[in-house]
Amino acid sequence: EFWMIEPEVAFMDLAGNMDLAEDFLKYVIKYILENNAEDLEFLDKRLQDEDKTKPQAERNDMSLIEKLKFVTDNNFKRVSYTEAIDILRNSKPNKKKKFNYLIDEWGADLQSEHERFLVEKHFKCPVILFDYPANIKAFYMRLNDDGKTVRAMDILFPGIGEIVGGAQREERLEVLKQKMAAINIPEEELWWYLDLRKYGTAVHSGFGL
């Protein structure tokens, strides 16, 4: 069973989107820690029992409750995709070819192993990556002035990798049409989406959790 929450917020740019997602996650986790302690203890014990059956290298560094407190007690570190690629390219697991997917150039799509390295080993706190290459993100994400990155953001958690993905949306009609043309999306297929921007619209952002 898969549940998802998808806020879409008018008058909000990428910075506001990151603030909202961080506040939202911290609120929900604090609420659960305070009100569902018994459930968490049961799940925590289950995780520890499961860990005992695994080789040492595959075991969790933190208990479930420690992971949750790790999220609520730390400010999320905000890092551009470009900075993250530099960190990963020069990291020990990359240089020693320990990653399953080696990072050798800007534009690579990050895998869970890279995301977890940034959170668990490098920054040791939840991480928000932003300003991703346009060609690995959806066409409706707002193009930055550099013409090659978009105002996208992902929130990375310990033990998981990406838990939230979102962006500021492209509100400029002509830019949106150009991006659709570049990847062969016929305008008549998405006429309704273009109509939302036809007479002007507000800056807006959203994310999926």
N, C-alpha and C positions, 0 to 999 in steps of 0.2 A: 504494500500500500504506500502510495507516494502523495504527500501533502505539500503544498507550496503556497507561500504568500507573495503577492506581487503588487506592492504599492506603486502608484503612478502619480506624481505630485507636480502640480502647476506652480510656476514662479520659483522653481528650485534648480540651481545649477549643480555641477558635479561636487563641489565642496559641501553644499547642503545635503546632497544625496549620501555622501560618505558619513556626515554627522548623523543623519537620520538612521542609517543602517547600524552604525556603532551603538548609538543610544538604544535602539530597538533591541539588539542582541543582548546588551548588558541588562536591560530591564527584564527581559524574559528569563534569562539565566538566573539573575538575582531572585526573581519571584519563585522559580523552581527550587533553588537552594533553600529558601526560607519555608516554602509550603509543601515540598515533596521530599523531605529528607529521607523518609523511610523507603520510598521508591528508589531513590538514588543509592542508598546503602545496599539494597538488594542487587541493583544493576552493577554497582562497584564490585561487590563480592563475585558476581558472575564473571566480570571481566578479569579479575585476579585469578579465578579458577581456570579460566580459558588460557590465560597467559602461562600457567604452570605446564600446560601441555605443549607449549611452543619452544623452539630453540631460543637460547638467551638473546641472540641478536634481533629476534623478531618480537620480543616482549615490549610492552609499553613502558616508557620511562616514568610516566605519571599515572596515578589512579584516576578514575573517572571524575571524582569530586575535585581532585587537584587540577585536572584539566579545566573544569568549569570555573574554578576560582582563579586560575591563570588568566582566563578571559575577562572576568569581572574586575580583577585587581590591576590589570595593566592597560595603559593607554595603547590604542592600536597605532602601530608605526605606519606612516604613509610614505610609500616609495614608488617612484616612477618605474614603469616597465624597463626603460633603458638602464636605470641604475641597477635594477634587479638582474638584468642580463649580464652586466659587468661583474656583479658579485658571483653569479653562478658560473660564468665562464672561467673565473680565476679561483673557484673553490677547489678544495682538495679532492672531493669525490669526482669532479669533472676532469681535473688534471690526471687523476689516477684511474680514470675510466670506470668508476664505480657506478655512475648513473646508468640506467638502462638506455636513456635517451640523452646523448651528449649534447651540450650547448656549445655551438661553435660560431653562431652568427646572430646578429640582431634580426628579429622577425620570427624567431622560433616560437612555436606554441608551447607554453609551459605545461609540464605534466605534474601529476600529484607529487612525485618524488622531489621535484624542484620546489614546489610550493611548500612542502613540509620541511625541506632543508632551510628555507628562508625563515620559517616560523620557529622551528624547534632547535635549530643549530646556530643560525646566524644572528637573528635579532632577538630570539628568546621572548617573543611576545606576538600577539596576533598582528597580522600585516594586511594593509590595504594597498594593493597595486593599482596604479592608474596610468592613463595615457598609453594605451596599447596600440600596436600597429593596426592601421585600418584594415589591412587585408586578412587579418585573422579574427575580425569582429564583424558584427551584423551591420548591414548597410544603413540602418536607421540611427546609428550612433553619431553624435555631432563631430564633424571633422574639425581638428585643431588648425591653427593658422599655419603650422608647418606643412600641411597638406599630406602628411603621411601617418599621423596618429589620430586617434579618436578619444573623446572624453568618456572612456569606459573605466569601470573599477570592479575589482574582485576582492572579497575579504577572505583571507586564508586563516585557518584554525589548526591547532596542533592535532595530530592523529587523523586529520580529514583532508586537509588541503582546502580547496575552494568551498565555501559554504554560502556565499552570496555573490551574485554576478549582476551588474547593473551599469547604467550609463545615463549621461545627459543625452536627450534625444535631438536629432537634427530637425530644427524648426524652420530652416530656410528652404523654401520650395525648390528653387533652382539647383541648389547643391544636392538635395535629395534626388531630383530627377537625373542629375549627372551620375550620381552613385548607382542608381538603379540601371541606367543605361550601360555603365561599365561592367556590370555583372549580368547583363541580359535579362533583367526583370521587366516584362512588358508593362507599360503604364496602365493599360486597360485592366490588367489583373489587380492592380492596387489603386484604382481610381479613387476609392473611398478613403484610403489613407492619405493620398495627395490632397483630397478635398479638405481634410482637416487643417491643411496649411495654406490653402489657396488664397484666403483673404487675410493672411497673417495669423500668427499664434503666439503664445507666451513661451518663454524659456521653461522647459519642463524635464523632469528626470524620473527614473524609477529603477527598481531592482527586483530580482527574484531570490527568495530564500528557500 
